[in-house]
Amino acid sequence: MVTPPLFPLEGDALDLSRLEELIRTGDRRIFSQEGRHYLSLQLRDDIGDEDALERAKEELATISGIAFLLVGDHRPLRVAGISRIDAATGKIQTTVYGRAAVTIPPPRMRAIGVVVNPDGRIEKPSDSRQSGGEEVLEMAAQNEPLQRALYLYGKLDHNWHGLYMILEAIKDGNGGWSGLVAKSWAGPPVEHFKATANSYKALGTDARHGTTANGVDNPQMTLTAAKDLLRHMLLGWIRELIGKRVI
């Protein structure tokens, strides 16, 4: 019997624990067993390992984007391989990139209430109330521009290039540039960001363009201010969609 794949995660222990608290119910969840954290997803039964790994990486980037947004100092994590539970023995067998398969003893239940059954199913935690992170993840599943913005927020470096791509995803979900600037949580600072990010004269090689034929002469905002602006806009957009604060 082939059991559903689990995806072992690697990274800082504090960041893994925070992620477990943020995303612990629903179709995508983070849980820990025997000191190791896993990402669980609902996937097609016929999906191959390579496609499953790519899907897990994409989902982790989106979840990391939510963590960056809600926690603030979250550091990147990585999918370390694929794990499956041996239905006969209850042991978790993990194939890690570049290493041979290793076997982990049958998992013990943690206080959070997550149980991995021999058939690979993850039982619901005893407390199934949604966290703020889970509400955002659920909303993103129904809103492609939001999902894309969070994915990019978790995947890209937060430099001028990366932040501009995130901004474009936010713009797509809010009626274009004019619609975005009209939002109370965006406004004129969006134009200051765009003018700075696009100007070689203002940023040199950090700019999105290389021409000096146009563009502002000096930065109209700092990179720190740009990072704060994008976080503020994402939170404002999510608050507008969900109807309440999530942080």
Stockholm file with secondary structure:
# STOCKHOLM 1.0

chainA/1-247         MVTPPLFPLEGDALDLSRLEELIRTGDRRIFSQEGRHYLSLQLRDDIGDEDALERAKEELATISGIAFLLVGDHRPLRVAGISRIDAATGKIQTTVYGRAAVTIPPPRMRAIGVVVNPDGRIEKPSDSRQSGGEEVLEMAAQNEPLQRALYLYGKLDHNWHGLYMILEAIKDGNGGWSGLVAKSWAGPPVEHFKATANSYKALGTDARHGTTANGVDNPQMTLTAAKDLLRHMLLGWIRELIGKRVI
#=GR chainA/1-247 SS CCCCCEEEEESCHHHHHHHHHHSCSSSSEEEEETTEEEEECCCCTTCCHHHHHHHHHHHHHHHHHHHHHHHSSCCCCEECEEEEECTTTCCEEEEETTSCCEEECCCCCCTTCCCBCTTSCBCCCSCCCCCHHHHHHHHHHTCHHHHHHHHHHHHSCSSHHHHHHHHHHHHHTTTHHHHHHTSTTSSTHHHHHHHHHTCHHHHGGGSSCCCCSSSCSSCSSCHHHHHHHHHHHHHHHHHHHHSSCCC
#=GC SS_cons         CCCCCEEEEESCHHHHHHHHHHSCSSSSEEEEETTEEEEECCCCTTCCHHHHHHHHHHHHHHHHHHHHHHHSSCCCCEECEEEEECTTTCCEEEEETTSCCEEECCCCCCTTCCCBCTTSCBCCCSCCCCCHHHHHHHHHHTCHHHHHHHHHHHHSCSSHHHHHHHHHHHHHTTTHHHHHHTSTTSSTHHHHHHHHHTCHHHHGGGSSCCCCSSSCSSCSSCHHHHHHHHHHHHHHHHHHHHSSCCC
//
